[in-house]
Amino acid sequence: MIEKTSRGRSERPKSALRPDTAVAPGGAPDEERYVTAMPGCCLRSLKEEALVEAGERRRLSLACGCGREWWITSTLDERVARRFVTHGGPRVGSGGNSAA
């Protein structure tokens, strides 16, 4: 799908994900890492899922064909946020500071 810009040039939709999106293996929030540190097959699966038009419920996790499961723990990429529920990473619930 190619769209025209305001200057009349053709432009493809962006397919790169923001590198500051953080993920963690399912059930292991202490092992959080940026998407750039994911195995290649898992990163491709995330890109495919993020670029799909949202028409169904948001997913709780990303399941890759290699058998790994990933939780999205932090993202500023609106395409990822539209497709996935964000889980708390290692920073959530730590530190002992309460807002009470």
SULHU-V212951 format. One record per residue. N is the residue number from 1. PHI is phi as a letter, one per 30 degrees, with the letter a starting at -180 (999 if undefined). D_CENTER is the distance of its C-alpha to the mean C-alpha in Angstrom with 1 decimal. Layout:
<<N/PHI/D_CENTER> <N/PHI/D_CENTER>>
//
This chain:
<<1/999/22.2> <2/c/23.8> <3/c/24.4> <4/d/27.2> <5/d/26.7> <6/d/29.2> <7/d/31.1> <8/i/31.5> <9/d/29.4> <10/d/27.1> <11/b/23.4> <12/d/20.6> <13/d/17.4> <14/d/14.8> <15/c/12.7> <16/d/11.4> <17/d/7.9> <18/d/8.6> <19/d/9.5> <20/d/9.4> <21/d/5.8> <22/c/7.0> <23/b/6.9> <24/b/10.3> <25/e/12.4> <26/e/13.2> <27/i/16.0> <28/b/16.0> <29/d/14.4> <30/d/16.9> <31/c/15.4> <32/d/12.3> <33/a/11.4> <34/d/9.5> <35/e/7.6> <36/d/11.0> <37/c/12.7> <38/d/11.2> <39/e/13.9> <40/e/14.2> <41/d/14.1> <42/d/10.8> <43/d/9.2> <44/d/11.2> <45/d/10.2> <46/d/6.5> <47/d/8.1> <48/d/10.6> <49/d/8.9> <50/d/7.0> <51/d/10.6> <52/d/12.5> <53/d/14.5> <54/d/13.7> <55/b/17.0> <56/b/16.4> <57/d/15.2> <58/d/11.6> <59/d/10.6> <60/d/11.0> <61/a/9.3> <62/c/8.5> <63/c/12.0> <64/d/12.9> <65/d/16.4> <66/d/17.5> <67/j/17.3> <68/d/14.5> <69/c/12.3> <70/b/9.1> <71/c/8.1> <72/d/5.3> <73/c/8.1> <74/a/7.6> <75/a/6.2> <76/c/8.8> <77/d/7.3> <78/d/9.0> <79/d/7.9> <80/d/4.4> <81/d/6.8> <82/d/9.3> <83/c/8.1> <84/b/6.9> <85/d/9.2> <86/c/8.5> <87/c/10.8> <88/d/13.2> <89/c/13.1> <90/d/16.4> <91/d/17.5> <92/d/17.8> <93/i/21.3> <94/c/22.7> <95/j/25.4> <96/i/27.9> <97/d/27.8> <98/c/28.2> <99/c/28.6> <100/d/31.7>>
//
